[in-house]
């Protein structure tokens, strides 16, 4: 190991380097990197640099800034992103969906309508797969209807995990026993891990998406799950997303946020609270600023 590499991995980022890293995270992904996260970021970046067999952090950061095709930037965002998920996490949202929203959607689907659900910030896939399991549990012939769940995330590495749909025994244990039996199968490659069944996977489409960039979806959604994502954004970025979620929802559609996320003055943005961190699109147009 050369002296330059040894100096980097044995030490820490300079204030200038850390400030540049924070600027990149904020401008590219809306992620706030606080001073309290500095040691964690340094550790992650250290492993990343070793994996790349790179020795000079300054040259690497210059390459990130100059990157035009997004590959280098996306790799760095993957390093900075925190991914925590589990099946049926914050189960009260699934109960609200099942009891308050789904009966209306089922009537629409049985009348040749479409059901569209978006898991925005899907991480390793447990959230969209939980939604699919809930639908399959409620309606055995759901595949005969026009039902699709879109799952997106900015982190291309975690999306690869979501597409694979493979989970450890401890991850699978967050599912109830009957759900494990119905919707998981033992991995052929590793007897200690499980895979999502094809019936569940077929309801979910997984795509990369940066919430700060244009959204390519043309069809509106009946429900959007964007949970424990906005906590990494500053207030200005959060506020810029409320009108975009409003415009992307069907009339009376539902927006589910994480346990510590709120839409302050929600009526200003065209939403009304209908449950714990659950909002419904109002019939009237929002009166707040629509700039983003």
N, C-alpha and C positions, 0 to 999 in steps of 0.2 A: 504494500500500500504506500503510495507516494506521500510526501509530507503535506502537499496541498490537500489531499483527500483526508489525511489524518487530522489536519487542523479543522477541517469543516465538521467531520462527524464527531470529533471529540469536544467541539465547542458549541456555539449557537449562532443563530442569525444575528447580524448586526441590526441596529435600529433601522437603518436605511433599507436593508433587505427585507426586514419584517414589514415595514411600511409599504414597500412596493408589492409584497405578497398580498397584503390586505387590500390594496387598491385593485389588484387583479381580481381577487375573489369578489369584491363589491361590484366592479364594473361588468364582469363576465357572467356572474351567477347571482348577484344580489346577496351574497353570503357575507354576514358580518363576522369578522375574526377579532375577538376582543383580546386585550392584553392577557386575560386569565387563561386563554387557550394557547398562549405562545409556546409553552413547553410541549404540549401535545402536538402542535403543528410542526415544531422542530423535529420531534421524534418521527412523525410520519414522513416528513420530507427527507429526513436522513435515510430511512428505508427505501424511499423512492429513488433517491440518487444512487444508492448502492445497487439497486436493481437495474438502473440505466447504465451503471458503470461510469458515472459522470463524477468529476472531481471539482469542478468550478461552479459554484452556485450562481455567481454573477453572470457568467456566460449563459447558463441555463435560463435564468430569469429574463435575460435579453431575448432569447429565442422564444420564450413564452409570449412576451410583449409583441414580437415581430410576427408571430404565427398568424397566417391568413386563412389556412384551411381548417383550423380548429382542432387538429389532432393533438398537438402539444398542450394546448390550453385545456382540452377535455381531460387529458391525463392528469394534469395538475388539479383540476376541479374534483376528479375522483379521489385524489389524495386528501383534499380538504373537506370533503363531504362526510358527514356522520350518518350512518345508516343503522337505524334501530327499528325492527318491526316484529310483529307476531300475529298469529291467526286470531281473528275476531278481537283485535285490540280495541279498547274503548267500546265494549259491546253495546252500550246504550244507543249508539248510532245505528247499529244494525237492527235493534228493536224498533227504533223510530221508523227506519226505512220499511221494515216488514209490516208494521202495524198501520202507519199513517200514509205512506206513499205507495207501497207495492200494490195494494188492491186496485188503485186507480190505473196503475201501469199495466196490470194484468188485463183489465178490461180493454185497455187500448190495444194491447198486443193481440188479444183474441178477436179484435175487430180489424185485424190486418195492419195495425199501427206498429211503430217501432219503439223499442226501449233502448236508450243509450245512456250509459253510465261511464263516468270518467274518474279514474284513480290518478290524481295529479300528485306526483311524488311517491311512486309506488314502491320504491326501495327494492327489496329482494322478492317482492311479489305476493307476500302473504295477504295484503289488503285486497287486491283484485281477486285473488283466488278465494278469499273468504266470501266476497260478494257473490261469486259464481256458485259456491257451495250453498249459500243461502237460497239463491234462485232455484237451484236443482232440488233442494230440500222441499221447497214450497210447491214446485210445479215439475212433475216428472217429464212432461213433454216440452220443456222449455226450448229444446233445440228445434222444435217445429215452428217456433216463433222467430220474429226478427229482433233478436236480443244480442247486443254487443257491449262488452266492457272494454274501454280503452284504458291502458295502463302506461303512464309515461314517467320518465325521470331524466334528470340531467346527467346522471352518472352512468356512463356506458358500461362500466365494469359490473355494477350492481344489476343492470338490465340483463346482462348475460346470465347471472344467477337466476333472475326472475324467469327468463325464457326456459332455462333448464328445469325449473320447478323441482329442484332437489333440496331436501332439508334433513338436518341431523335429527337424531332421536329426541334431543332436548327441544328442538324447534317444533317437531311434530307433536310433542307432548302438550303444547299449548292448545291443541285441538281436543274437543270432547271425544271419548272413545268411539262413539257411533260415527262421528265424522271421519275419524282416522280410518275406520273400517270401510266406509263408503268411498272416500275420496282420495285416499293415499294407497300406494302399493310399495312393497319392499323394492329397493333399488337392486337391480341385477348386478351392479358393479360393487356395491357395498351393503352388506346385510344390516349394517347399523344406521343406514339412512333410508329415506323414503322419497318417493316421487309423486307428484300430482297426477291424477288420472287424466286420460285424454278427454273424458267428458267435461271435466272442469276446465282444462286448458283451452278447449275449443271455443269457449265463450269469451276468452280474453285475447286481445291484441296488444302487444307490447311494442312501444315506440320511444325513441329518444325525443326529449323536448326540454327546452330551456324556457321557463315561465317568463323570463324577461324579454324574450324574443317574440316575433309574430307567431300566432297559433294557427296552424294550417287547417284546422277542422272546420268544415263548412256546415255540418249539422249540429243542432243544439242538443244539450244533454238534459235528461230528466233529473239527474243527481250528479253532483261533483263531490268527491271525497278529496279534500286537500288538507290533510291532517299532519300536524307536527312538521310542517314545512316552513310556514311563514314565521315561525319563531327565530329562524336564522336570518330573516330580512329586517332591515330597518323600517321605521314607521312609514317613511315616504314611499318605499317600495311596496309595502303592504297596501297602503291607500291606493296606489296606482293599479292594483290588481282587482279591487272590488268592482269597478265598472266593467272590467273585462269578464269577470265571472258572471256578472249580471247579464251581459250581452250573450254569453255562451249558454245560459240556462233557458230551458223551456219555461213558459208561463207557469207559475206555482212550483217551479223546480226547487230542489233542496241543495243547500251547500253545507257540508259537514267539515268543521274545523277541529284542530287538536285541542286537548284539554286546557291548555293555557293560552289559546288564541281567541280573540274576540273581534267583532266588527263594531268599533266604537261609533255611536250615533248611526246605527245600521239603517234606519229609515232614510237617512240622507242618501244612501247608496242603493235604495230600492229593495232592502231586505227587512224582514221582520223575524225576530227570534221566536222559534217554536219548540225549543228544547235546549238541553245543555250543549253549548257550542254548535247549535243547529239553526240554520237560517233558511227561510223560504223566500223566494222571489216574489215581491209584491206586484200587484196589478198596475200600480202607477209608476211612471218614469221617475228615476232618482233625480233629486234636485241639487246634488252636490257637484263638485267639479268632475268633469269627465276626461280630463287631460291625462295622457299616459304615453 
